[in-house]
Amino acid sequence: RTHGDAGRYVEDLLRSLETFQMYGEAESLCEWLASKGNEAYAWIHLAAIYGKEGKLSQCATLCRRGRAKYPEQKSFPINEARALVALHREEEAKGVVETALERFPDEPALLKLESQL
């Protein structure tokens, strides 16, 4: 996460870019954030942007990397599984959900995905 007033400004800017569907600019800001030491935060947002843009393969790949590097982040397995389902790769999605439920057994989004698979 970003820090201080500058961090709040950057967070607000990123959310605004996403809201106004300025995805190219948001992707660039995420890449900049990652280079400045806010990689997990940047990847979470970048995965969401990829999902909104329909870049599902890129979303799944990024989330797989994120799951490996930041296992405490719930959003990576959730977004990876959603992207895999949208790509008609349900068996892979099921494996991601099952693994994630071992770590986050009460996560509503994972439980919902599990019931859909």
C-alpha positions as CSV (number, residue, x, y, z in Angstrom):
1,R,0.0,0.0,0.0
2,T,1.1,3.5,-0.6
3,H,1.8,5.9,2.3
4,G,0.9,9.4,3.5
5,D,-0.9,12.2,1.6
6,A,1.0,11.4,-1.6
7,G,-0.1,7.8,-1.2
8,R,-3.8,8.8,-0.8
9,Y,-3.4,11.0,-3.9
10,V,-2.0,8.1,-5.9
11,E,-4.8,5.8,-4.7
12,D,-7.5,8.4,-5.6
13,L,-5.9,8.9,-9.0
14,L,-5.8,5.2,-9.7
15,R,-9.4,4.7,-8.7
16,S,-10.4,7.7,-10.8
17,L,-8.6,6.4,-13.9
18,E,-10.4,3.0,-13.4
19,T,-13.8,4.7,-12.9
20,F,-13.4,6.8,-16.1
21,Q,-12.2,3.6,-17.9
22,M,-8.9,5.2,-18.6
23,Y,-7.3,1.7,-18.5
24,G,-4.1,2.4,-20.4
25,E,-3.3,5.2,-18.0
26,A,-4.2,3.1,-15.0
27,E,-2.0,0.3,-16.3
28,S,0.9,2.7,-16.6
29,L,0.3,4.0,-13.1
30,C,0.3,0.4,-11.8
31,E,3.6,-0.3,-13.5
32,W,5.0,2.8,-11.9
33,L,3.7,1.8,-8.4
34,A,5.2,-1.6,-8.8
35,S,8.6,-0.1,-9.7
36,K,8.4,2.0,-6.5
37,G,8.0,-0.9,-4.1
38,N,4.2,-1.2,-4.1
39,E,4.1,-4.3,-6.2
40,A,1.3,-6.3,-4.5
41,Y,-1.0,-3.2,-4.4
42,A,-0.2,-2.5,-8.1
43,W,-0.8,-6.1,-9.2
44,I,-4.1,-6.3,-7.4
45,H,-5.3,-3.2,-9.3
46,L,-3.7,-4.3,-12.6
47,A,-5.5,-7.7,-12.4
48,A,-8.8,-5.9,-11.9
49,I,-8.0,-3.6,-14.9
50,Y,-7.1,-6.6,-17.1
51,G,-10.4,-8.2,-16.1
52,K,-12.4,-5.1,-17.0
53,E,-10.6,-4.9,-20.3
54,G,-11.3,-8.5,-21.1
55,K,-7.6,-9.4,-21.0
56,L,-8.5,-12.6,-19.2
57,S,-5.4,-14.6,-20.0
58,Q,-3.1,-11.8,-18.8
59,C,-5.3,-11.4,-15.7
60,A,-5.0,-15.2,-14.9
61,T,-1.2,-15.1,-15.5
62,L,-0.7,-12.1,-13.3
63,C,-2.8,-13.5,-10.5
64,R,-1.0,-16.8,-10.6
65,R,2.3,-14.9,-10.1
66,G,0.6,-12.9,-7.4
67,R,-0.6,-16.0,-5.6
68,A,2.9,-17.4,-5.6
69,K,4.6,-14.2,-4.4
70,Y,1.9,-12.8,-2.1
71,P,0.0,-15.8,-0.7
72,E,-1.7,-13.6,2.0
73,Q,-3.7,-11.7,-0.6
74,K,-7.1,-13.2,-1.2
75,S,-7.8,-11.2,-4.4
76,F,-5.3,-13.1,-6.5
77,P,-6.9,-16.5,-6.3
78,I,-10.4,-15.0,-6.6
79,N,-9.5,-13.0,-9.7
80,E,-7.5,-15.9,-11.2
81,A,-10.4,-18.3,-10.8
82,R,-12.9,-15.8,-12.3
83,A,-10.6,-15.2,-15.3
84,L,-10.1,-19.0,-15.8
85,V,-13.9,-19.6,-15.7
86,A,-14.4,-16.8,-18.3
87,L,-11.8,-18.6,-20.4
88,H,-13.7,-21.9,-20.1
89,R,-10.9,-23.4,-18.1
90,E,-13.1,-24.6,-15.3
91,E,-10.9,-27.5,-14.1
92,E,-8.0,-25.1,-13.6
93,A,-10.3,-22.7,-11.8
94,K,-11.5,-25.4,-9.5
95,G,-8.0,-26.3,-8.5
96,V,-7.2,-22.6,-7.7
97,V,-10.4,-22.3,-5.6
98,E,-9.7,-25.6,-3.7
99,T,-6.2,-24.5,-2.9
100,A,-7.3,-21.0,-1.9
101,L,-10.0,-22.4,0.4
102,E,-7.3,-24.2,2.4
103,R,-5.9,-20.8,3.3
104,F,-9.1,-18.8,3.3
105,P,-11.9,-21.3,4.3
106,D,-14.5,-18.7,5.1
107,E,-14.0,-16.3,2.1
108,P,-17.4,-15.7,0.6
109,A,-16.2,-15.1,-2.9
110,L,-14.2,-18.4,-3.0
111,L,-17.2,-20.3,-1.5
112,K,-19.4,-18.8,-4.2
113,L,-17.0,-19.8,-6.9
114,E,-16.7,-23.3,-5.5
115,S,-20.5,-23.7,-5.6
116,Q,-20.5,-22.6,-9.3
117,L,-17.8,-25.0,-10.4
